[in-house]
Amino acid sequence: MAEPSGIRLETITGPALSRHLGCLGALRAEVFHAWPYLYEAEPDDEAAYLATYANSPRAGLVIAWDGDVPVGAATCLPLADETPEILAPFLTLGLDPSRFFYFGESVLRPDYRGQGIGVGFFQAREAHAKSVSDADFACFCAVQRPADHPARPADAAALDTFWIRRGYTRRADLICELAWKDRGDSKQTHKPLMFWLKSLHGKPLP
């Protein structure tokens, strides 16, 4: 897999993954604080979230290194190892979770965007899913914000075209709800996140 000039992508699995969860948490808190997630990290919630990866033997963590500095990260694990909130829309539609590998966050510091690292994150996670599972499909979800949301930047760009180029298909019938506290808010609120799917081995999407 080709890597962006000067950036090294490393896929970490097994016991070593737990040792890098602090790095992942720091990048999540930094990058997701911006639009569209507006995420206000809370220590207890972060610890519970990161434990999901520590408890999944086939989870993968891809870190983008600039020298010895982590500048981005992406995650993946079998969908069956995810939380009930993530599983809910698949179970509602009668879709077998064992057929899916779930891609969690893909977080990258702004100065490193536009260099192909995001493409590398997808390639690395798809390769990992194929190496540790016989899942038919990859999936991820993205938050849906109203077009008139007061925090939406004037130059906010949708990533739909990027995801379509990676081979993913938008699924408006697969939506989960996750709760977190937006920056500046005093309490958590639920947000809808829509799923995108891709066949890993050529089988038709369900």
C-alpha positions as CSV (number, residue, x, y, z in Angstrom):
1,M,0.0,0.0,0.0
2,A,1.4,3.4,-1.0
3,E,1.8,5.8,1.8
4,P,1.8,9.7,1.8
5,S,5.3,11.1,1.5
6,G,6.8,11.5,5.0
7,I,4.0,9.8,6.8
8,R,4.1,6.2,8.0
9,L,0.9,4.2,8.5
10,E,1.0,1.5,11.1
11,T,-1.8,-1.0,11.8
12,I,-1.7,-2.1,15.4
13,T,-3.6,-5.2,16.7
14,G,-3.7,-7.5,19.7
15,P,-2.2,-6.6,23.1
16,A,-0.2,-3.8,21.6
17,L,-3.4,-2.0,20.7
18,S,-4.3,-1.2,24.3
19,R,-1.0,0.6,24.8
20,H,-2.0,3.1,22.1
21,L,-5.5,3.9,23.2
22,G,-4.4,7.0,25.0
23,C,-3.1,8.3,21.7
24,L,-6.4,7.5,20.0
25,G,-8.3,9.3,22.7
26,A,-6.2,12.4,22.5
27,L,-6.7,12.6,18.7
28,R,-10.4,12.0,19.0
29,A,-10.8,14.8,21.6
30,E,-8.8,17.2,19.4
31,V,-10.2,16.5,15.9
32,F,-13.8,15.7,16.8
33,H,-14.1,19.0,18.8
34,A,-14.5,20.7,15.4
35,W,-17.4,20.5,12.9
36,P,-19.4,18.3,12.3
37,Y,-19.1,16.3,15.6
38,L,-18.6,19.3,17.9
39,Y,-17.5,16.7,20.5
40,E,-16.8,17.7,24.1
41,A,-14.8,14.7,25.4
42,E,-15.8,13.4,28.8
43,P,-13.3,11.1,30.5
44,D,-15.7,8.4,31.7
45,D,-17.4,8.1,28.2
46,E,-14.0,8.0,26.5
47,A,-12.8,5.3,28.8
48,A,-15.9,3.2,28.1
49,Y,-15.6,3.8,24.4
50,L,-11.9,2.9,24.1
51,A,-12.5,-0.3,26.1
52,T,-14.6,-1.6,23.2
53,Y,-11.4,-1.8,21.2
54,A,-9.3,-3.3,24.0
55,N,-11.9,-6.0,24.5
56,S,-12.1,-7.0,20.8
57,P,-9.3,-9.5,19.8
58,R,-9.7,-8.7,16.1
59,A,-9.8,-4.9,16.4
60,G,-7.3,-2.8,14.4
61,L,-5.9,0.7,15.1
62,V,-4.2,2.5,12.2
63,I,-1.9,5.3,13.3
64,A,-0.4,7.9,11.0
65,W,3.0,8.8,12.2
66,D,5.0,11.9,11.3
67,G,8.3,10.7,12.6
68,D,7.4,9.7,16.1
69,V,4.4,12.0,16.4
70,P,0.9,10.6,15.9
71,V,-1.0,12.9,13.7
72,G,-4.0,10.8,12.9
73,A,-5.7,7.5,13.6
74,A,-8.5,5.2,12.3
75,T,-10.1,2.2,13.9
76,C,-12.0,-1.0,12.9
77,L,-13.4,-4.1,14.6
78,P,-16.0,-6.8,13.9
79,L,-19.5,-5.2,14.0
80,A,-20.6,-8.0,16.4
81,D,-18.1,-6.6,19.0
82,E,-19.7,-3.1,18.9
83,T,-22.1,-1.5,21.3
84,P,-25.9,-2.1,21.2
85,E,-26.4,1.4,19.8
86,I,-24.3,0.6,16.7
87,L,-25.8,-2.8,16.3
88,A,-29.4,-1.7,16.6
89,P,-30.2,-0.7,13.0
90,F,-28.7,-3.9,11.6
91,L,-30.6,-6.1,13.9
92,T,-33.8,-4.1,13.2
93,L,-33.4,-4.9,9.5
94,G,-32.5,-8.6,10.2
95,L,-28.9,-8.1,9.0
96,D,-26.4,-10.6,10.4
97,P,-23.7,-8.6,12.2
98,S,-21.1,-11.3,11.6
99,R,-21.1,-10.3,7.9
100,F,-19.9,-6.8,8.7
101,F,-16.7,-5.2,9.8
102,Y,-17.2,-1.8,11.4
103,F,-14.9,1.2,10.7
104,G,-15.0,3.6,13.6
105,E,-13.4,7.0,13.6
106,S,-11.0,8.4,11.1
107,V,-9.3,11.4,12.7
108,L,-6.6,13.5,11.2
109,R,-5.1,16.8,12.2
110,P,-6.0,19.6,9.7
111,D,-2.5,20.3,8.5
112,Y,-2.2,16.8,7.3
113,R,-5.3,16.6,5.2
114,G,-5.3,16.4,1.4
115,Q,-2.2,14.2,1.3
116,G,-3.8,10.8,0.8
117,I,-3.8,9.8,4.4
118,G,-7.5,9.4,4.5
119,V,-7.3,7.0,1.5
120,G,-4.6,5.1,3.3
121,F,-6.8,4.7,6.4
122,F,-9.5,3.1,4.3
123,Q,-7.1,0.8,2.5
124,A,-5.4,-0.3,5.8
125,R,-8.7,-1.0,7.5
126,E,-10.1,-3.0,4.6
127,A,-6.9,-5.0,4.4
128,H,-7.1,-5.7,8.2
129,A,-10.8,-6.7,7.9
130,K,-9.9,-9.2,5.2
131,S,-6.9,-10.6,7.1
132,V,-8.7,-11.3,10.4
133,S,-12.3,-12.1,9.3
134,D,-14.5,-13.5,6.5
135,A,-16.8,-10.5,6.8
136,D,-18.6,-9.7,3.5
137,F,-18.9,-6.0,4.0
138,A,-17.2,-3.0,5.5
139,C,-19.4,-0.3,7.1
140,F,-19.1,3.0,8.9
141,C,-21.5,5.8,10.0
142,A,-21.3,9.5,9.9
143,V,-23.2,12.1,11.9
144,Q,-26.1,13.9,10.2
145,R,-26.4,17.6,11.0
146,P,-29.2,20.0,9.9
147,A,-28.3,22.2,7.0
148,D,-29.1,25.3,9.1
149,H,-27.1,24.2,12.2
150,P,-25.7,27.4,13.7
151,A,-22.2,25.9,14.1
152,R,-21.9,24.9,10.5
153,P,-19.0,26.7,8.9
154,A,-19.6,28.6,5.7
155,D,-17.1,26.5,3.9
156,A,-18.1,23.1,5.3
157,A,-17.7,20.4,2.7
158,A,-19.5,17.1,2.7
159,L,-17.3,13.9,2.4
160,D,-19.9,12.0,0.3
161,T,-17.9,12.2,-2.9
162,F,-14.7,11.0,-1.1
163,W,-16.6,8.0,0.3
164,I,-18.3,7.1,-3.0
165,R,-14.8,7.1,-4.6
166,R,-13.7,4.6,-2.0
167,G,-16.5,2.4,-3.2
168,Y,-19.0,3.0,-0.3
169,T,-22.8,3.3,-0.7
170,R,-25.0,5.5,1.4
171,R,-27.7,3.6,3.3
172,A,-30.5,5.9,4.5
173,D,-32.3,2.9,6.0
174,L,-29.4,2.2,8.4
175,I,-29.3,4.9,11.0
176,C,-28.1,4.6,14.6
177,E,-28.3,7.2,17.4
178,L,-25.4,8.0,19.7
179,A,-25.3,10.5,22.5
180,W,-22.5,13.0,23.4
181,K,-22.2,16.5,24.7
182,D,-21.7,19.2,22.0
183,R,-19.1,21.8,22.9
184,G,-20.7,24.5,24.9
185,D,-23.7,22.4,25.9
186,S,-24.4,21.3,29.5
187,K,-25.8,17.9,28.7
188,Q,-25.6,15.1,26.2
189,T,-28.1,14.9,23.3
190,H,-28.7,12.1,20.8
191,K,-27.5,12.5,17.2
192,P,-28.4,10.4,14.1
193,L,-25.5,8.8,12.2
194,M,-26.1,7.2,8.8
195,F,-24.3,4.2,7.6
196,W,-22.3,3.6,4.4
197,L,-21.5,0.1,3.1
198,K,-19.0,-1.5,0.8
199,S,-18.6,-5.1,-0.4
200,L,-15.2,-6.5,0.5
201,H,-15.3,-9.6,-1.7
202,G,-17.8,-8.6,-4.5
203,K,-21.0,-9.9,-2.9
204,P,-24.1,-7.8,-3.5
205,L,-24.9,-5.4,-0.8
206,P,-27.9,-6.5,1.4
